[in-house]
């Protein structure tokens, strides 16, 4: 009778632990929604490169680019297509042009178009100095401009005008800094506000080498951008904590199962031994 009670208690404990593990792990799943409830597929990651006169790759760039533009950024859009804002994703097919390492400067221009506009996104990287005691030089991105021009005269009120948006150089220099002969990697990316309008540009999944490319490939030496969002680290810890708790509870469950099996085997052995003793006494 006592053995049966122990087995039943173990079964109840296992059921409680399994329920607890499910509730902990399930609570870590959250639903992410974009601003104003609008779902956006997001930009695709593109690969672009520039080549020198010898045909050798001298600048490599992998990144995803999204423009968040307002009506003030797009004043010539037909009224029937106007919204509070417009998300524009740079396509993978955007054409790349520019130059590499001219007077310590590399320049990358990406161009694409949609039904109404032509877009030009300009990046400039400048070699700044060589830190003391280091064999590599430091570079910074000191220019990021977006020029938006009407695609044709039929959709624009003033088709000869274009909108020139830029990011403050001080903001760029503090954000994007790397070293020569190294690959700059920044998965979380950056959000930059435009001047003088209210729009912004988001660049993420960045893998970049604007200087000293060898054999047309990214350097195996990688410089990772620092974490710029403390809340992002906090969200990471909040999401990983339930998984750790679930893992601990899973280990406890395994231990309980082992104990359960041992108790069951001992109970059966004792019952068998008790039965054998009773049988011997009867004889």
N, C-alpha and C positions, 0 to 999 in steps of 0.2 A: 504493500500500500504506500509506504514511504517512497519507494523507487518510482512508482507511478506519479506521485505528486511532484517529485523532482523533475521528471521528464516533462510534465505539463508546464511547470514553471519556466523551464528552459525554452519551450516552444513559445510561450507568451512573450518572454523577453526578446527572442529573436524577431518576432512579429513587430514589436514596438521599435526595435532598432532599425529594421528595414523601412518602416514608415517614416522614422526620423530622418534617415539618409535621403529618402525621396523628397521630403519637404525641404531639406537644406539645399540640395542640389537644384531643385526646381526653382527655388527663390532667387537663384543667381541669374536666371534668364530674364532679360528685360527687353522691352520694345522701344526702339529708337525711332523718333519721328522728327522730321525736319521742321524748320520754322513755319508757323502758320498752317501746320498740318499738311503741307505739300510734300509729296514724296518725289525724290529726284534720284535718278539712276546714277548720277555722278559722272565725272569725266573719266575717259579711258586713259590708261598710262601709255604714253608715246615714247618712241626712241628717235633721237635726232643726232646727227653728227656733222661736223665740218671738216674739210680736208684742205691741206696746204697745196702749194703749187706742184709738189711732187706726187700728189694724190694720196698722201698719207693722212689718216685721221689725226686731227690735232685738238678737237673738242668733242666730248661725248656727253650726252644729256638724256636721262630717262626721268620723266615726271608726268604728273597729271595736273592740268590747269583748268580752273573754272573761274569765269568772270561773273560777278554779281552786280548787275547794272540797274540803275534807276531810270526813271523818265528823264531826269535832268542829264543823264549820261547819253541818252538816246533821244534827242529832241526832235528828230525827223522821222520817227517811226509813224506809219499811218495810224490815225486815231482808232480805227476798228481793231487794231492789234495791240493797243496799249494795255499794260498791266502795271501794278505797283512796282514791280521789278522784273528783271529778265535774267535768267541763268544761261550763260553761254559756255559750253564746254569746248575746249580746244581739241579738234579731232586728231587722230593718229596720223592722218594724211596731211597735216599742216606742213607747208614747205619751210625748209630751213636755209638760211643764208647768213653771211657774216665773215668774220676773220679771226685768226688766232695769234696771240702773242706778238702783236705789233706794238712796240714801245711799252711792253708790259701790260697790254690790254687785250682781252678777248671779247668778242661781241657776237651775240646770237640773236637772230631775228626770226620769229615764227609767224607765218602768215596763213590765213584761211578766210573763208567767206561763208555766209549763209544766204537766206532769201533776200535780205535787205542791206546787209553791211559787209564791208571788208575789214578784217581785224589784223593788226600788226602788233605783236608782243615782243618788245625789245629788252634783252638782258645784256648788261655790260659788267664784266669782271676785270678787276684791276689788281695787279701785283703791288703790294704795299711795301713790305720790308722783310728782311731776314732776321728772325728772332735770334738773339744771342745764344750761342751754344747749340743751335739746331742746324742740320744740314739742308733744310728745306726753307722755302720762302712762303710768306703768308699772302693770301689773296682775299679780297672782299668783293661782294657784289655791290656796286655803287650806283647802278642805274636800272630802273624797271619802269618802262613806259608802255602804255597801250594806246594805240591810235585807231580810232573807229571812223570809217568813212562810208558814206552812202554808196551802195553797190551800183545804182544807176540813177539818173536824173528823174525818173518817173515816180519814185517813191519818196523823194525828198523835197521839202519846201525850199531849202537853200542848199542845193546839191554840191556847191563848190566848197562848203565848209566841212570840216572834220572835227572830231572831239579828241583832244589829247589829254589822257589821264596819266598821272605819274605818282610814284611813291616817293616820299621824302628820302633823300640819300642817307640821312642820319639813321633812319629806321632800318634801312637795308644793311648798312655797314655793321650795325649792332647785331643783326640777325644772322646773316649768311656770311660765314668766314671759314676758309679752309686753307689747305697747304698744298704746295706744288708736289708733284709725284705721288699724290694721294687721291683716293676717291672720296668725295663728300657724299654722305648718306644721311638722309633725314626722312624717316617714314611718316612721322606725324605732320610734317610740313609746316607751312606758315600761312597766316591770313594777314594781308596788307591792305590798309585803307588807301583809297585813291585821293589825290588832290587835283583840282579844287572841288570835285564833286563828292557825292556820298557813297559811291560804289566801292567795291573791294575786289581783290583777286586772291584766290586760294591756290597754293601750290603744294602738293603732297606727293608721297612715294618718290622722293627725289634721290637720284643717283647721278652724280655730276662730277666731271673732271674737265675744267676749262683750260688747264695748263699741263704741259709735259706729259702728253699721252704717248705711251710706248707700244709699238707693234699693233696699234689700232684697238687696244683693249684697255678696259678699266684696270687701274692699279690694284694689286692684291692688298696693298696697305690702305686701310679704311679709316677715315675720320668721321665719327658720328656727331651729329649736332646735339647740343645739350638739351635736356628736357626743358621745355619752355612753359609747361602747364602743370603746376602743382596739383590742380584738381584732377588732371589726367592720371597722375600717380595715385591719387587718392581713390579714383574710380577703379584703378587696377587692383589695389589692395582690397577694396570692397568686393570686387568680383571674385578674387582668388580665395578670400577667406572662407566662403561656404564650401568651396572645393576641398580645402584643407580639412575642414570639419567633417565633410562627407568621407574623406579618405580615412580619417582617424576612426570614425564610426564603423567604416567598412572593416578595418583591422580588428576592432572590438568584436564585430559580428563573426569574423572568422575564428577568433579566439573562443567565443561563446559556442560556436558550432563544434569546435574541437572538444571543448569541455562537455558539450551535450553528448557527443559520440562516446567519450570516455565514461561518462555517467551511465549511458545506456548499456555499454559493454559490461561495466561493473555490476549494474543491476541484473543483467541477464546471467552473469556468472554467479552472483549470489543466489538468485532464484534457482539456478541449476544445482548449485551446491546444497541449498536448503532442501530441494526436492530429493537429491541423492541421500541426504542425511535422514530425511523422513522415511524414505524407502528402506534404508538399512535398518532403521529402528523397527519397522514393521516386520522385517524378516527376522 
